[in-house]
């Protein structure tokens, strides 16, 4: 009997099924995932080490899908902007998966290399070494926060008529996806300016 051309089970197949399960609103658990895939739980354990292993597999798959493979850019600023934008897209496209990714230590080589590239960019910018990791974490938290903001209602504020200035600003303000994209771009502009200013002060010994 001929062997099947495609594997019946793999880390990628498990990860994609897990993503579907979570995005449908279900909790990530090994038994329901095995049932969805039509395999025994022991079969899953041949490929992943329990729930944590499934999250690692998810990160591997999303890392490939969103091209987390580091590609050096022409400047530190371009690297910071592109990398943060990639994280924002990943988190924004998979808001229910976000908490899982944040709950498990990053060990995947591709993802580690991705964050290392950002650290190299911050070093090039002139950020002191003892501030580089916290700056990377801040960029990640920013991308996460803006992605989470996308779940907000289209209209964030609905003040009474006595708040004239706020009402005027609301009328001119975009909503929905456009508002979220504007929030990301303006927030990232402020962060980049902050990085540049911190590097300038560090060069002066401050």
N, C-alpha and C positions, 0 to 999 in steps of 0.2 A: 504493500500500500504506500502510495506516494506521501511524503511528508508535506505539511502545509507550507506554502511559500512565505506567508507572513506569520510572525509569532502570535500565539494566542494571548500572551501576556508579556508585558515588558514594563519597565519603569515609566516610560512615556504613556503607555496605554493606561496604567494605573493613575498617573498624575492627571491626565485629561478627564478621566472618569470622576476623579475626586473634585476637580474644579467644577464640573457640571453639577455634582451632588451639592457642593457648598453654595453655588450660585443659584440653585433652586430653593435655597433656604434651609437645607438640612445641615445638621451637625456632622462634622467629619468623624466618622467612626469606622473601624476596620470591618466589622461584620456587615453593615449595610452596603459598604463599598464592594465587598466580595460578592454579595448577592446581586448587586447591579451588574457586575462583570460576569456573573454566572460561574464563579469559581469558588473553591474553598478558601477559608482564611489562611490555611497553611500554604496554599499556592501563592498568596500575596506575600507571605513572609519569605518566600524564596527570592523576592525582588526588593523588598523594602523592610526596614526594621520598625514595624508598628506604625503608629500614628505619626510620630516624629519623622520617621523615614519617608512617609508619604508626603509630608510637607517639604522635605528636602527634594523629593522628586518633582513636586510642583514647582519649586524654585528653579530647578534645572530646566524644566520645560519652558517656563516663562522667560528665563534668561536667554534661551535660544530664540524664542519667538520675538522678543523685544530687543534682540541684538545687544545684550549686555557685554558681548566681547569687546574689550577696550580697543579703541582706535584713536591713536594720538592725534590731537588737533593742532592747528597752527599757533594757538595761544592758550594760556591758562584760562582766560575768560570763556573762550569758545568751548573748552572742555567742560567747565563748570555748567555752562548753560545747556549744552547738549545732554550731559549726563542727568541733570536735574529734570530736564524735559522728558527724558526716557523714563525716569522713575515716576513722574506725574502721569504719563500715559499708562504705564503698567498698573499703577494703583487705581487710576480712574476707570480703567476697563474692567477691573476685578475688585470692586470695593468690598465684597463679602470675603474674598480670599485674603485681603490685606492683613486682618488681625492674625491669621495663621502665619503669614510670612514674618510678621514682627515678633511672633512668640517663640521662634526657633532660631538658635544660633546659626550664623552664616558660616558654612564650611565649604561650599561649592567653589572650586577653583576659578571658574569664570566670573562668578559674582565677586569673589575676593579681589580678583584682578581689576574688575570694574571700579570698585571703591578705591583700590590702590592708585589707579590712574587719577582719580579726583585728588587724592592726597598729594600726588606728584605735582598736579596743577597748582594746588594751594602753596606748595613749597616754592614753586616757580614764581608765584605771585608775591611771595615774601611773608607769608603768614608764619609766625613762630611755630616751631615744631610741637611745643606742648599745647598748642591751640588747634592743630590741624585735624585731629580726630573728632573733637567736639564740633568743629565747623562742618565736617562731613556728616555727622549725625544731625546737625541743624538743617542741612540741605535736604536730607532724607525726610526729616520730620516736616519740613515745609511742603515737600512734594506730597507726603501722606495727608497733611492737613488740607491742602487745596483739593486733592482728590475727594476727601471726605466732604468738603464744602459742596461738591457737585451734587450731593444727595439732598441739598437744601431745596425748599420750594423756590419757584421762579422769582417770587416777590419776597424779599427778606424782611423789609420794613413796611409797616402799614400804620403810620402815626395818625393822630387826630389832626384836624385842620389847623389847629393853633401852632403847629410846628412848621412854620412857613419855609424856613431854609431847608430843612430835611425833605419836605415834600417837593421842593423845587429840584433838589439834587436827585431825588428818586425819579422824577419825570424825565430827567436827562440820562439816567443810568441804564445800561443794558441789563438784560435779564437772562436767565437760563444758561445755556452753554457759553454764550458770548460773555456774560458776566464772569463766569468761572475762568475762562481763558484770559480775560483782562486781569483778573485777580492774580493769576499765575504770572503773567508777564510783568506786571508792575511790582509784584512782590519780589520776583527774581532780579529786577533792575535794582531795587533797594538793597538786596543782599549783595549783589556784585559791587555796588558802590561801597557798601560796608566793608567788604573784603579788601577793596582797593585802599580805603582809608586806614583800615587796621594795618595793612602792610606798610603804608607810608609812615604811620606812627611808630611801628616796630623798627623801621630803618633809622628813625631818630632816637631810638632807645627808650621809647615810651611804652 
